[in-house]
């Protein structure tokens, strides 16, 4: 649940202004606008938008910035590393992947905003909404089918740029965690098994547990490893018209097979249409055409896409466990509703269909 409404924004504004002034040598008259949350905010980080004004070298300057803050209350993910996210942005800013320019990181001093945070440039553009989903309402429903196709293809082109990087040469070797397993897939599976144990807290989750058993039994071998965005979808991209101008949200970054990101985007798009009882909007390319265009852009043969779509459903279902619990924490659901939603939601329903299982009870 977006949490900026719980913050003391007046206090945060004052402390953030002091902190920024110390990072602007020679600047004077440092002022911040009112802090505000983006219209479409995620479930896991606090995000604050603001304008910074100051005088430097006899000139007035104005910059639009974003602060991303580690959650101080309920955590969707078992661990957060704002330094890792910031480092990812720094490295990507040297490539052809469009990302906001990272500016400053505060990893140690919790007296400023109560938790580690980083500041980056704002990028102007529009994000396809998640809630309600872009297939149901919002600006994506108002553009032409041709524009929707162009938007989708621009997103796939951005994903291909990420995957074409030589991730080790680009400095992302720190994402390899051999203590979790010898391959990228083994590492991802180990991480999400641990995540599931933490989120389920001893409660049975039949659909999710069946998906995990299937994933462990049918693991592909000898796969290509790429830099994996982790949360690959057009809802995490800023668009100027139909062109991607920034790829956002790197908290799930890691290494993995390229199909992991491709299948995640497909599964999330299904969730936003089929999962919500809505047809896909005219103009959005088919998933078969998407895989073919991805192959053309990367030169990678698309393999094991069904496996990774089930993995996407499993990963998302684990995240939904925590979102159900978050809804309980913030009073959106009572305990019975939250416990039922853990097991039976749009994600577990889609996942059950992919596995050929009965619908969750």
PyMOL commands that set and color helices and strands:
alter all, ss='L'
color gray80, all
select helices_A, chain A and resi 4-6+9-21+82-92+139-142+145-164+172-175+178-180+184-200+206-217+234-236+258-272+274-276+287-298+305-329+335-343+346-355
alter helices_A, ss='H'
color red, helices_A
select strands_A, chain A and resi 28-32+45-56+59-70+102-106+117-121+226-228+237-240+243-247+254-256
alter strands_A, ss='S'
color yellow, strands_A
deselect
rebuild
show_as cartoon
